[in-house]
Amino acid sequence: MLIGITGARGFLGAPLARRFIEAGHTAVPLPREIGLLPGVDAVVHLAGESIAGLWTPRKRAAILESRVEGTRRLVERMRAARHRPRVFVCASAAGYYGHRPGVALDEHSPPGLGFRSRVCLEWEAEARRAEELGIRTVMLRLATVLDPEGGFLGAMLPLLRSGLCFVLGRTRDRFSWIGREDALRLVELCIADDSIRGPLNASAPRAATQKEFAHALAAAAGRHVLGRVPRRLLRLALGEFAQAFIDDQDVRPARALARGFRFRHPDLPGLFRALGLQCPETGRRHALA
């Protein structure tokens, strides 16, 4: 199978391309401004402006434009292709659901409010236009993807090396997450399973509370939780960007579980052990060394 990937050098795209190649497929990066390569069977769309940083008006515009206009242009390239792909997997985000305290969120749950929800709604609307072309389309609503090589966990490691570990926001708020390996396996499932279309939550089976997350990370790294950073201070320091990791979200991967998907890392302690933050048996540290 010939699989085209946008964002092929990124945090998800680079290891995904390696997995496809190891499985015997051909994975190629899709440049932004040229037509699709002849014979592309599947397209995985991961490109987009990083959400990290202060969400100034210019930053917000870049986040929205890169996802909405970028997806629109990609669908138009598929429309113009002589040989259209049979499946289109478009990244979306759990930000679709917004701040939803006390609500279990599956793929049938309505969108939330705020900028992140708006971005995801418009983003997915552009992706759905591929269905009009007869292309099976999946919107992968990614929770926070955890791996030491980048993303949220990668940003936390320098603080952990300095012995700084805090609960972020309210202790009981839910934090939806997924290990990077499981996120990549879900992309593979979306391509392989012809029955999957529409939204699919890419999140671990059980969200953690902010307290559980902080204590699991500290224990894996041989550190101690020093206290709690209130939501108001996080918003003061980071602005609206803080909502990306302190929104209360209990996202459930209902459709993946219904198809028998088995998570390699369904709980945080197991994930952190697998990632080599620390070997409890020997006391050796890897990512923090």
PLY file of the C-alpha trace (Angstrom):
ply
format ascii 1.0
element vertex 289
property float x
property float y
property float z
element edge 288
property int vertex1
property int vertex2
end_header
0.00 0.00 0.00
1.21 3.51 -0.84
0.44 5.86 2.07
0.87 9.61 1.91
1.49 11.52 5.16
1.38 15.24 5.84
3.52 16.23 8.82
5.68 13.20 8.07
8.65 14.57 10.03
6.67 15.40 13.15
6.09 13.89 16.57
3.50 11.44 15.19
4.34 11.45 11.50
7.96 10.27 11.70
7.36 7.13 13.81
4.16 6.40 11.87
6.08 6.40 8.59
8.64 4.00 10.10
5.87 1.65 11.25
4.29 1.61 7.79
7.64 0.84 6.15
8.39 -1.91 8.66
4.98 -3.42 7.84
5.88 -3.59 4.14
4.07 -0.47 2.93
5.49 2.55 1.15
5.15 5.78 3.14
5.79 9.11 1.44
5.58 12.70 2.74
2.98 14.85 1.02
4.31 18.33 0.26
1.76 21.08 0.74
1.54 22.60 -2.71
1.68 19.76 -5.25
-0.81 17.17 -6.38
-1.03 13.70 -4.92
1.44 11.13 -6.15
-0.18 8.67 -8.57
-1.46 5.54 -6.88
-1.73 6.79 -3.29
-4.05 4.38 -1.46
-4.36 6.20 1.86
-3.72 9.70 3.17
-2.91 10.51 6.80
-3.17 14.23 7.57
-1.13 15.27 10.63
0.22 18.68 9.62
-0.75 21.78 11.56
0.60 24.76 13.46
1.85 23.80 16.93
-0.57 24.85 19.67
2.30 25.47 22.11
2.88 29.07 23.10
0.80 32.12 23.94
-2.37 32.26 21.88
-2.07 35.77 20.56
-4.48 36.79 17.78
-1.77 35.93 15.24
-1.14 32.54 16.86
-4.86 31.72 16.98
-5.19 32.62 13.31
-2.24 30.39 12.42
-3.67 27.45 14.40
-7.06 27.80 12.72
-5.77 28.46 9.20
-3.26 25.62 9.21
-5.93 23.09 10.13
-8.98 24.37 8.30
-7.40 25.77 5.14
-4.74 23.07 5.12
-7.38 20.33 5.19
-9.47 22.12 2.57
-6.52 22.30 0.18
-5.67 18.65 0.78
-9.24 17.53 0.00
-9.14 19.60 -3.19
-5.93 17.83 -4.18
-7.69 14.50 -3.66
-10.61 15.75 -5.74
-8.25 16.57 -8.62
-6.37 13.28 -8.43
-6.92 10.78 -11.23
-6.60 7.95 -8.73
-8.20 8.95 -5.44
-7.18 7.33 -2.15
-9.65 4.92 -0.64
-9.20 6.19 2.93
-8.43 9.55 4.51
-7.41 9.73 8.19
-7.45 13.31 9.41
-6.11 14.23 12.83
-8.51 16.13 15.05
-8.33 16.64 18.81
-10.13 15.92 22.06
-10.36 19.69 22.29
-13.55 19.15 20.27
-15.34 18.43 23.56
-14.12 21.46 25.49
-14.23 21.77 29.29
-16.83 19.19 30.41
-16.65 18.45 34.16
-18.35 15.24 35.26
-19.35 14.11 31.74
-18.22 10.86 30.09
-17.43 11.80 26.48
-17.70 9.35 23.60
-17.90 9.94 19.86
-21.62 10.78 20.08
-21.06 13.60 22.59
-21.72 17.13 21.30
-18.93 19.67 20.90
-18.00 22.06 23.65
-17.46 25.79 23.61
-14.41 27.95 23.11
-11.62 28.30 20.59
-10.40 24.69 20.63
-13.89 23.35 20.00
-14.41 25.82 17.16
-11.13 24.82 15.52
-12.02 21.12 15.69
-15.54 21.68 14.35
-14.30 23.62 11.32
-11.36 21.23 10.84
-13.59 18.15 10.81
-16.12 19.84 8.51
-13.40 20.23 5.88
-12.27 16.63 6.35
-15.84 15.36 5.87
-15.88 16.85 2.37
-13.69 13.92 1.31
-16.70 11.65 1.90
-18.42 13.41 -1.02
-15.61 12.05 -3.21
-16.30 8.45 -2.16
-13.28 8.41 0.18
-13.78 6.72 3.55
-12.92 9.43 6.05
-11.95 9.16 9.72
-11.45 12.08 12.12
-9.05 10.94 14.84
-9.81 12.96 18.00
-6.46 12.77 19.73
-6.15 13.19 23.48
-2.80 14.41 24.85
-0.21 12.08 23.31
2.49 11.06 25.78
6.07 10.19 24.85
9.42 11.54 26.09
10.45 12.47 22.52
8.12 15.46 22.42
4.72 16.90 23.10
3.42 17.51 26.63
5.56 14.85 28.32
8.69 15.96 26.50
8.10 19.49 27.77
7.70 18.20 31.33
11.00 16.31 31.46
13.30 19.32 32.02
11.19 20.28 35.02
11.36 16.72 36.37
15.13 16.69 35.99
15.15 19.74 38.25
12.94 17.96 40.77
9.88 20.05 39.92
6.60 18.17 39.76
3.22 19.75 40.49
-0.44 18.97 40.12
-1.78 21.25 37.40
-5.11 22.87 38.17
-7.73 21.08 40.25
-6.76 17.69 41.64
-10.00 15.93 40.61
-10.22 17.28 37.07
-9.90 14.58 34.43
-6.91 14.52 32.08
-7.41 12.46 28.91
-4.22 11.00 27.46
-2.87 8.26 25.20
0.57 6.70 24.76
2.14 7.50 21.40
2.42 3.84 20.41
-1.31 3.32 20.92
-2.08 6.50 18.98
-0.03 5.18 16.05
-1.73 1.78 16.27
-5.11 3.49 16.09
-4.07 5.22 12.87
-3.15 1.80 11.49
-6.53 0.44 12.59
-8.34 3.29 10.83
-6.59 2.43 7.58
-7.04 -1.33 7.86
-10.66 -1.51 9.07
-13.05 -0.53 6.28
-15.94 -0.26 8.73
-14.45 2.74 10.54
-15.56 6.16 9.37
-16.41 9.43 11.07
-15.01 10.44 14.47
-12.84 8.09 16.53
-11.56 9.02 20.00
-7.85 8.31 20.42
-7.61 8.24 24.20
-6.70 5.68 26.83
-9.66 3.71 28.25
-9.53 5.61 31.52
-8.73 9.27 31.97
-6.56 10.16 34.95
-7.25 12.89 37.45
-4.67 15.64 37.49
-3.56 14.32 40.88
-3.18 10.76 39.56
-1.20 11.99 36.57
1.22 14.06 38.65
1.81 11.30 41.20
2.26 8.58 38.56
4.80 10.71 36.69
6.66 11.66 39.86
6.80 8.04 41.05
8.09 6.81 37.68
10.78 9.48 37.66
11.84 8.99 41.27
10.57 12.43 42.26
7.97 13.87 44.64
4.93 16.01 43.92
5.71 19.37 45.51
2.25 20.91 45.45
-0.41 22.28 43.13
-0.45 25.12 40.61
-3.93 26.72 40.63
-5.79 27.11 37.36
-5.83 30.89 37.69
-2.01 31.03 37.84
-1.68 28.75 34.83
-4.08 30.93 32.86
-2.22 34.06 34.01
1.11 32.61 32.86
0.01 30.83 29.68
-3.24 32.48 28.70
-5.80 30.42 26.81
-3.14 27.86 25.89
-3.41 26.55 29.46
-6.85 25.11 28.61
-5.16 22.56 26.36
-4.01 20.61 29.41
-6.26 21.71 32.28
-9.70 21.34 30.68
-11.67 18.69 32.58
-12.26 15.95 30.00
-13.18 12.30 30.50
-12.83 11.09 26.90
-13.72 7.44 26.25
-12.51 5.46 23.20
-15.89 3.78 22.75
-15.62 2.99 19.05
-12.09 1.60 19.27
-13.04 -0.65 22.18
-16.18 -1.81 20.35
-13.92 -3.02 17.53
-11.80 -5.02 19.92
-8.81 -2.68 20.00
-6.55 -3.64 22.90
-4.43 -0.84 24.32
-0.79 -1.69 24.96
-0.70 0.96 27.67
-4.12 1.36 29.31
-2.78 2.90 32.55
-0.23 5.60 33.32
2.16 3.63 35.59
2.46 0.93 32.93
3.05 3.51 30.21
5.73 5.33 32.18
7.52 2.04 32.93
7.41 1.11 29.24
8.81 4.50 28.29
11.80 3.90 30.52
11.47 6.89 32.80
12.78 4.58 35.50
13.40 0.86 36.01
11.91 0.17 39.46
13.77 -3.12 39.77
17.21 -1.58 39.40
16.63 2.08 40.15
18.26 3.03 36.83
16.81 6.06 35.10
16.71 6.42 31.37
14.91 9.46 30.00
15.88 11.47 33.06
19.53 10.45 33.18
0 1
1 2
2 3
3 4
4 5
5 6
6 7
7 8
8 9
9 10
10 11
11 12
12 13
13 14
14 15
15 16
16 17
17 18
18 19
19 20
20 21
21 22
22 23
23 24
24 25
25 26
26 27
27 28
28 29
29 30
30 31
31 32
32 33
33 34
34 35
35 36
36 37
37 38
38 39
39 40
40 41
41 42
42 43
43 44
44 45
45 46
46 47
47 48
48 49
49 50
50 51
51 52
52 53
53 54
54 55
55 56
56 57
57 58
58 59
59 60
60 61
61 62
62 63
63 64
64 65
65 66
66 67
67 68
68 69
69 70
70 71
71 72
72 73
73 74
74 75
75 76
76 77
77 78
78 79
79 80
80 81
81 82
82 83
83 84
84 85
85 86
86 87
87 88
88 89
89 90
90 91
91 92
92 93
93 94
94 95
95 96
96 97
97 98
98 99
99 100
100 101
101 102
102 103
103 104
104 105
105 106
106 107
107 108
108 109
109 110
110 111
111 112
112 113
113 114
114 115
115 116
116 117
117 118
118 119
119 120
120 121
121 122
122 123
123 124
124 125
125 126
126 127
127 128
128 129
129 130
130 131
131 132
132 133
133 134
134 135
135 136
136 137
137 138
138 139
139 140
140 141
141 142
142 143
143 144
144 145
145 146
146 147
147 148
148 149
149 150
150 151
151 152
152 153
153 154
154 155
155 156
156 157
157 158
158 159
159 160
160 161
161 162
162 163
163 164
164 165
165 166
166 167
167 168
168 169
169 170
170 171
171 172
172 173
173 174
174 175
175 176
176 177
177 178
178 179
179 180
180 181
181 182
182 183
183 184
184 185
185 186
186 187
187 188
188 189
189 190
190 191
191 192
192 193
193 194
194 195
195 196
196 197
197 198
198 199
199 200
200 201
201 202
202 203
203 204
204 205
205 206
206 207
207 208
208 209
209 210
210 211
211 212
212 213
213 214
214 215
215 216
216 217
217 218
218 219
219 220
220 221
221 222
222 223
223 224
224 225
225 226
226 227
227 228
228 229
229 230
230 231
231 232
232 233
233 234
234 235
235 236
236 237
237 238
238 239
239 240
240 241
241 242
242 243
243 244
244 245
245 246
246 247
247 248
248 249
249 250
250 251
251 252
252 253
253 254
254 255
255 256
256 257
257 258
258 259
259 260
260 261
261 262
262 263
263 264
264 265
265 266
266 267
267 268
268 269
269 270
270 271
271 272
272 273
273 274
274 275
275 276
276 277
277 278
278 279
279 280
280 281
281 282
282 283
283 284
284 285
285 286
286 287
287 288
